[in-house]
Amino acid sequence: MLGLRESWLRAWGMSAALLAFMVVSPGEARAGDTPRCSTWRAAGKGYEKLELRTCARPEGDESEGESEGDDEDAASTVEIKSGYEDALKVRIELVTKGGTVEQLDVKLKNGENAAGSCKACRGHDDVKSFRVTTQDGAGEGKDPTPEPLQKVAGTNHMEVLARDLRLTDTNAKRLERIAARYHKATKKRLVVTGGTRTPQRQAQLMYDKLKRGDDVVALYENKAAATEVQRAYREAASRGEKRKGTIRAMREVIEAQIGRGTYVSKHLKSGAVDVRSWNMDGALEKALREAVKQEPGVTLMDERDGPEPHFHLNLL
């Protein structure tokens, strides 16, 4: 009886050992093939629904179907997760810990995307930061032809009170989608109070802000351009110029900036709109912010502290 029990225990032990081998061995065999990846990181403002990570390329990986331009010797592959329903064409600017900058032009669909390789990366965690921009015509080796501007009128979802609202067809559709989402959530029309500006109008607005003591360098995204205009204001003031002469000096600086392709405000290139904010309570503001968040590349700035309170939407 004892011999039978010992035989049964011996057999059970061998079976358990075999089972353990079967469970552990496949994991060990795949360990070398499983890529090491960085954590998912969200993109910047305007692309909150995009996340990026880099993964070490598995040794011996020569799989087909990767993005054009991939390098078999690259240390890392780039993956992007998109939470947007529509397909996007974007440019990814990667900055490694060593300071090397690398760009990838990719088309993204909803979900996870293989976005190519980081040839400058020394490992799967070598990307220090990244930036996402929309690039119409990116990757074609030349600058895209600018879209013509068109006059934008009101719709069932949007009321246009701006004196001059001209946008490209692409940006007009983006604005209408934001307005439609806002209307669906609130049953109210989005009221657009500001659109395209001339250099004269831009100079007048900046003069008023500076006269009140506002920090225009902090307010505007293009800090260098805002600093130039601010300097023109201060120099004119030091010469004793009145309002008209000071605005003229500021306008000349803005016109010179435009001549070299620099814009202190996206209103000057028909790439921004102002939205009325005075009647927006917490729920309405939340609905607007969510509607903007769902439109990739559009950013919202809260400018309710000035004499003409509004929300500023950058479309470029």
ChimeraX attribute file (.defattr): number of C-alpha atoms within 10 A of each C-alpha:
attribute: neighborCount
match mode: 1-to-1
recipient: residues
	/A:1	6
	/A:2	7
	/A:3	8
	/A:4	9
	/A:5	10
	/A:6	11
	/A:7	12
	/A:8	11
	/A:9	12
	/A:10	12
	/A:11	12
	/A:12	12
	/A:13	12
	/A:14	11
	/A:15	12
	/A:16	12
	/A:17	12
	/A:18	11
	/A:19	12
	/A:20	11
	/A:21	11
	/A:22	11
	/A:23	11
	/A:24	10
	/A:25	12
	/A:26	10
	/A:27	11
	/A:28	10
	/A:29	10
	/A:30	10
	/A:31	11
	/A:32	11
	/A:33	13
	/A:34	14
	/A:35	17
	/A:36	17
	/A:37	18
	/A:38	16
	/A:39	13
	/A:40	14
	/A:41	15
	/A:42	16
	/A:43	18
	/A:44	15
	/A:45	15
	/A:46	21
	/A:47	23
	/A:48	17
	/A:49	17
	/A:50	22
	/A:51	18
	/A:52	20
	/A:53	19
	/A:54	28
	/A:55	22
	/A:56	22
	/A:57	23
	/A:58	15
	/A:59	13
	/A:60	9
	/A:61	10
	/A:62	12
	/A:63	7
	/A:64	6
	/A:65	8
	/A:66	14
	/A:67	16
	/A:68	11
	/A:69	11
	/A:70	15
	/A:71	16
	/A:72	16
	/A:73	14
	/A:74	17
	/A:75	22
	/A:76	29
	/A:77	26
	/A:78	21
	/A:79	19
	/A:80	25
	/A:81	21
	/A:82	21
	/A:83	17
	/A:84	19
	/A:85	11
	/A:86	11
	/A:87	11
	/A:88	17
	/A:89	16
	/A:90	21
	/A:91	19
	/A:92	22
	/A:93	16
	/A:94	23
	/A:95	20
	/A:96	20
	/A:97	14
	/A:98	12
	/A:99	12
	/A:100	12
	/A:101	16
	/A:102	16
	/A:103	15
	/A:104	20
	/A:105	23
	/A:106	21
	/A:107	14
	/A:108	20
	/A:109	17
	/A:110	15
	/A:111	12
	/A:112	15
	/A:113	17
	/A:114	16
	/A:115	23
	/A:116	22
	/A:117	28
	/A:118	29
	/A:119	17
	/A:120	19
	/A:121	24
	/A:122	16
	/A:123	21
	/A:124	21
	/A:125	19
	/A:126	20
	/A:127	23
	/A:128	12
	/A:129	14
	/A:130	18
	/A:131	14
	/A:132	20
	/A:133	17
	/A:134	16
	/A:135	16
	/A:136	16
	/A:137	14
	/A:138	16
	/A:139	14
	/A:140	9
	/A:141	7
	/A:142	8
	/A:143	11
	/A:144	12
	/A:145	8
	/A:146	8
	/A:147	12
	/A:148	10
	/A:149	16
	/A:150	13
	/A:151	11
	/A:152	19
	/A:153	14
	/A:154	14
	/A:155	13
	/A:156	12
	/A:157	19
	/A:158	20
	/A:159	17
	/A:160	19
	/A:161	16
	/A:162	18
	/A:163	12
	/A:164	17
	/A:165	24
	/A:166	24
	/A:167	24
	/A:168	17
	/A:169	15
	/A:170	12
	/A:171	19
	/A:172	19
	/A:173	13
	/A:174	18
	/A:175	24
	/A:176	18
	/A:177	17
	/A:178	24
	/A:179	25
	/A:180	21
	/A:181	19
	/A:182	25
	/A:183	20
	/A:184	14
	/A:185	16
	/A:186	14
	/A:187	11
	/A:188	16
	/A:189	18
	/A:190	26
	/A:191	18
	/A:192	24
	/A:193	21
	/A:194	21
	/A:195	26
	/A:196	21
	/A:197	21
	/A:198	16
	/A:199	23
	/A:200	15
	/A:201	14
	/A:202	19
	/A:203	24
	/A:204	19
	/A:205	13
	/A:206	20
	/A:207	23
	/A:208	15
	/A:209	16
	/A:210	15
	/A:211	11
	/A:212	11
	/A:213	9
	/A:214	14
	/A:215	13
	/A:216	17
	/A:217	17
	/A:218	11
	/A:219	13
	/A:220	16
	/A:221	14
	/A:222	15
	/A:223	13
	/A:224	13
	/A:225	19
	/A:226	22
	/A:227	17
	/A:228	16
	/A:229	25
	/A:230	20
	/A:231	14
	/A:232	21
	/A:233	26
	/A:234	15
	/A:235	15
	/A:236	19
	/A:237	14
	/A:238	9
	/A:239	9
	/A:240	11
	/A:241	16
	/A:242	10
	/A:243	15
	/A:244	10
	/A:245	14
	/A:246	21
	/A:247	26
	/A:248	19
	/A:249	17
	/A:250	27
	/A:251	24
	/A:252	16
	/A:253	21
	/A:254	26
	/A:255	17
	/A:256	14
	/A:257	16
	/A:258	15
	/A:259	10
	/A:260	8
	/A:261	9
	/A:262	17
	/A:263	20
	/A:264	23
	/A:265	20
	/A:266	21
	/A:267	24
	/A:268	19
	/A:269	20
	/A:270	23
	/A:271	20
	/A:272	26
	/A:273	25
	/A:274	22
	/A:275	23
	/A:276	18
	/A:277	21
	/A:278	11
	/A:279	8
	/A:280	12
	/A:281	9
	/A:282	8
	/A:283	10
	/A:284	17
	/A:285	15
	/A:286	14
	/A:287	19
	/A:288	22
	/A:289	16
	/A:290	15
	/A:291	20
	/A:292	23
	/A:293	20
	/A:294	19
	/A:295	21
	/A:296	22
	/A:297	20
	/A:298	20
	/A:299	18
	/A:300	20
	/A:301	14
	/A:302	11
	/A:303	16
	/A:304	14
	/A:305	8
	/A:306	11
	/A:307	10
	/A:308	12
	/A:309	15
	/A:310	21
	/A:311	23
	/A:312	23
	/A:313	21
	/A:314	19
	/A:315	23
	/A:316	15
